[in-house]
Amino acid sequence: MDSMQDLIPFAKEVLSQKPSRGLLKVYLVGSVFAVLGTLISLVEAVCHPFSCGEPMDSEMVFMLAKEQRTVEVEQRSDVADEEEKLSHEKDAVTQRTIIYKTHKLNQRSIANRLHAS
């Protein structure tokens, strides 16, 4: 059977010969498998451009892994740099606070001495 146009006359011919139930079941199962095969091949033809059927080369896998490790190292270094920057800022704020407090205490002690003399 070359096309769907041949299927209808074939079905009419089979029914006109009054086949047994078993023969009709065999034809029905065969027809269902034929239709399913056609649908599966159609879906495969439509989806084939979107799938990657090539196996990955070992060098390609190695390069992808190396690139991923490089990205991870860069992210870690960025996080470490941010933490270091935050710790420097925190240390600077702490030092400014200490200098401010000691300067204030020195001024108060000088002021007390002036009054005491």
C-alpha positions in Angstrom: 0.0 0.0 0.0 1.7 3.1 -1.2 -0.7 5.8 0.1 -3.7 6.4 2.2 -5.8 6.4 -1.0 -5.2 2.7 -1.3 -6.2 2.0 2.3 -10.0 2.8 1.9 -10.6 0.5 -1.2 -8.6 -2.2 0.6 -10.8 -1.9 3.7 -14.0 -2.0 1.5 -12.7 -5.1 -0.3 -11.8 -6.9 3.0 -15.2 -6.1 4.4 -17.0 -7.3 1.3 -15.4 -10.7 1.7 -16.9 -11.1 5.1 -13.7 -12.1 7.0 -13.8 -13.8 10.4 -13.4 -11.8 13.6 -9.9 -13.1 14.1 -8.8 -11.8 10.7 -10.4 -8.4 11.4 -8.5 -8.2 14.7 -5.2 -9.0 12.9 -5.9 -6.3 10.4 -6.9 -3.8 13.1 -3.8 -4.5 15.2 -1.6 -4.1 12.1 -3.3 -0.9 11.1 -2.8 0.5 14.6 0.9 -0.3 14.5 1.2 1.3 11.1 -0.5 4.5 12.3 1.6 4.6 15.5 4.8 4.1 13.4 3.8 6.9 11.2 3.1 9.2 14.1 6.3 8.4 15.9 8.4 9.0 12.7 6.6 12.3 12.2 7.3 13.4 15.8 10.9 12.3 15.4 11.3 14.2 12.1 9.9 17.4 13.8 12.0 17.1 17.0 15.2 15.9 15.4 16.6 19.4 14.7 16.3 20.3 18.4 18.1 17.2 19.7 21.9 16.7 19.9 22.6 13.3 18.5 26.4 13.7 18.4 28.3 11.9 21.2 30.6 14.3 23.0 34.3 14.0 22.3 36.6 13.4 25.3 38.5 16.6 24.6 35.3 18.5 24.5 34.3 17.0 27.9 37.7 17.9 29.3 37.5 21.5 28.0 34.0 21.9 29.5 35.1 20.6 32.9 38.2 22.9 32.8 36.0 25.9 31.9 33.6 25.1 34.7 36.5 24.8 37.2 37.8 28.2 36.0 34.4 29.8 36.6 34.2 28.3 40.1 37.7 29.5 41.0 36.8 33.0 39.7 33.6 33.1 41.8 35.5 31.9 44.9 38.2 34.6 44.4 35.4 37.3 43.9 33.8 36.2 47.2 37.2 36.2 49.0 38.0 39.7 47.6 34.6 40.9 48.8 35.2 39.4 52.3 38.6 40.9 52.4 37.3 44.3 51.4 34.6 44.1 54.1 37.1 43.1 56.7 39.4 46.1 55.8 36.4 48.4 55.9 35.4 47.0 59.3 39.0 47.4 60.6 39.1 51.0 59.3 35.9 51.8 61.1 37.2 50.2 64.3 40.5 52.1 64.1 38.7 55.4 63.5 36.4 54.8 66.5 39.4 54.0 68.7 41.3 57.1 67.5 38.3 59.2 68.1 37.8 57.9 71.6 41.4 58.2 72.6 41.6 61.7 71.1 38.5 62.7 73.1 40.0 61.2 76.3 43.2 63.1 75.8 41.3 66.4 75.4 39.4 65.7 78.5 42.5 64.9 80.5 44.2 68.1 79.4 41.1 70.1 80.2 41.1 68.6 83.7 44.7 69.4 84.3 44.2 73.0 83.3 41.4 73.4 85.8 43.4 71.6 88.5 46.3 74.0 88.3 
